[in-house]
Amino acid sequence: MLTMDQIHHIRALYYEQGYNISEIAEATGRDWKTVAKYIDMADFNEPLPVPASEKKLFPKLDPYKETIDSCLEEDKHHHRKQRHTATRVYDRLTGEFPGFDCSYRLVAEYVKYRKGIMNLKRSEGFLPLEHSPGEAQADFGSAEFYQRGKYFYGKYIALSFPWSNAAYMQLLYGENTECLLEGLSAIFSHIGGVPREIWFDNGSAMVTNIIKGGGRNLTERFSRFKEHYGFKAVFMNPNEGHEKGNVENKVGYLRRNYLVPVPKFDDLMVYNLELLDRLDCDQNRPHYYKQTRIADLFEADKAALMPFPSVLFDTGRIITGLRTDGYGRFTLDNGRHEYSSAPKYALGAVNVRLDSTFVTVLDDDYHHIVTHRRLYGNDYQSSMEWVPYLEYISRHPRSLKNTGIYAMMPDAMQSYLNNCNGSQKKDVLHMLSELTERTGFDSAVQTVEQAICYEAHDPDSLRSLYNSIFSDVPQLPPLETGRLIPDLDPMPAHLEDYDVLLRGGGKDA
């Protein structure tokens, strides 16, 4: 597997410089089939991690992985010409560990694998002087907004087209990689194509560092995104925002015209779709000096766009092996934001899928544990989802009122549990945990609400009520007896006979 920089070089030789496959193979020293593979590649999504239950990566090297990883980690701080090669790593292991019996090929494969994970790569930068149709500039602005009454101090991505002076925007929670990629993807989808060239600042969502000579080391996610959509990324000189003056002006224009007054809405995704439609209408005004409608000029931009790829790019990402504390919690964003998992993962590790809106916690086999709304801001914040902790609480029912899950319960459910004795409360909480595991917390709550109506406190009653509400077993209609059973005359009741018996009339009565 080639690095993204190597793939980009091959594709640039073919698509930008016009070399054929044979010429590229000769120039790069790659096999003809390898060159053809990457020229034709349409999907640059990062491969999904292999579940822990399925992977056995280099088990023979387990006693030596810490040493190898330490060498490669130290290499990040040194010039690339003074970094460990696979040969040097193998020689050191042979010399430092008596009895080392792993092959060079095994060591070389592991070194290649670890270097790929550690992102020891290089990339290049460009600085064109003028724009043609189909080229764009991108920049972030800051904005306040309210979603379902909650205040956010977020960002927005502006994408402008200098040829026509058209522009689009997407409101975002932050300036991280997931927000950037989601915003750009939404705009590409709306306009029906991809700009051939986009000018950017050197934001951390895209650039890890600027290298000597003006090149850029790009983040892995942005590099994959760029290659997937096929556009050229052009990065400005630091502190030279005027180099992309069109979008700099658009950032202010969009804020004044579309973010004043401060937006208030229920759903950010819906609001962003409305923004795209409103900005289509904005193109009905004349260009500031070409004396032609922006919409008419934008037709030339759209004609020059590259086609939308057939495979969608997953703008989220997976982080593996996040360590948890004694309560099953872990942190993101340099410790600023804390999230819960479940008690069984305490002092262990979990995997996490991140997108702009959600943090989805996964186990070793990438099965769902719990989902959080993603936290934003520079202050410490914590998100606690109590439902996975129900089973633990059922074993410690006295702690119920001191947990957040008590406040999540309807008033009637709180009252119901308050009227249970200790053993009843334990059984009910255990049943709640069992039912939540089956079909979710809401269905468990609905079951308890039914139990309240019947004043039923025992687990068997809860289970029966749950089955009657949520079971897939169909309810049978009343049995039609037809004429099989004869009609019988009702027997008259002689209640006086019972009175005699009660008075002690005995047999004679």
Stockholm file with secondary structure:
# STOCKHOLM 1.0

chainA/1-509         MLTMDQIHHIRALYYEQGYNISEIAEATGRDWKTVAKYIDMADFNEPLPVPASEKKLFPKLDPYKETIDSCLEEDKHHHRKQRHTATRVYDRLTGEFPGFDCSYRLVAEYVKYRKGIMNLKRSEGFLPLEHSPGEAQADFGSAEFYQRGKYFYGKYIALSFPWSNAAYMQLLYGENTECLLEGLSAIFSHIGGVPREIWFDNGSAMVTNIIKGGGRNLTERFSRFKEHYGFKAVFMNPNEGHEKGNVENKVGYLRRNYLVPVPKFDDLMVYNLELLDRLDCDQNRPHYYKQTRIADLFEADKAALMPFPSVLFDTGRIITGLRTDGYGRFTLDNGRHEYSSAPKYALGAVNVRLDSTFVTVLDDDYHHIVTHRRLYGNDYQSSMEWVPYLEYISRHPRSLKNTGIYAMMPDAMQSYLNNCNGSQKKDVLHMLSELTERTGFDSAVQTVEQAICYEAHDPDSLRSLYNSIFSDVPQLPPLETGRLIPDLDPMPAHLEDYDVLLRGGGKDA
#=GR chainA/1-509 SS CCCHHHHHHHHHHHHTTCCCHHHHHHHHTCCHHHHHHHHHCCCCCCCCCCCTTTCCCCGGGGGGHHHHHHHHHHHTTSCGGGSCCHHHHHHHHHHHSTTCCCCHHHHHHHHHHHHHHHTCCCCCCCCCSSCCTTEEEEEEEEEEEEETTEEEEEEEEEEEETTTTEEEEEEESCSSHHHHHHHHHHHHHHHTSBCSEEEECCCTTTEEEECTTSCEEECHHHHHHHHHHTCEEEECCTTCGGGGHHHHHHHHHHHHHHSSSCCEESCHHHHHHHHHHHHHHHTTSBCTTTCSBHHHHHHHHHHTSBCCCSSCCCCCEEEEEEECCTTSEEEETTTTEEEECCGGGTTSEEEEEECSSEEEEECTTCCEEEEEECCCSSSCEEECCCGGGHHHHHHSGGGGGGSHHHHHSCHHHHHHHHTSCHHHHHHHHHHHHHHHHHHCHHHHHHHHHHHHHHTCCSHHHHHHHHHHHHCCSCCCCCCCCTTSSCCCCCCCCCHHHHHHHHTTCTTTC
#=GC SS_cons         CCCHHHHHHHHHHHHTTCCCHHHHHHHHTCCHHHHHHHHHCCCCCCCCCCCTTTCCCCGGGGGGHHHHHHHHHHHTTSCGGGSCCHHHHHHHHHHHSTTCCCCHHHHHHHHHHHHHHHTCCCCCCCCCSSCCTTEEEEEEEEEEEEETTEEEEEEEEEEEETTTTEEEEEEESCSSHHHHHHHHHHHHHHHTSBCSEEEECCCTTTEEEECTTSCEEECHHHHHHHHHHTCEEEECCTTCGGGGHHHHHHHHHHHHHHSSSCCEESCHHHHHHHHHHHHHHHTTSBCTTTCSBHHHHHHHHHHTSBCCCSSCCCCCEEEEEEECCTTSEEEETTTTEEEECCGGGTTSEEEEEECSSEEEEECTTCCEEEEEECCCSSSCEEECCCGGGHHHHHHSGGGGGGSHHHHHSCHHHHHHHHTSCHHHHHHHHHHHHHHHHHHCHHHHHHHHHHHHHHTCCSHHHHHHHHHHHHCCSCCCCCCCCTTSSCCCCCCCCCHHHHHHHHTTCTTTC
//
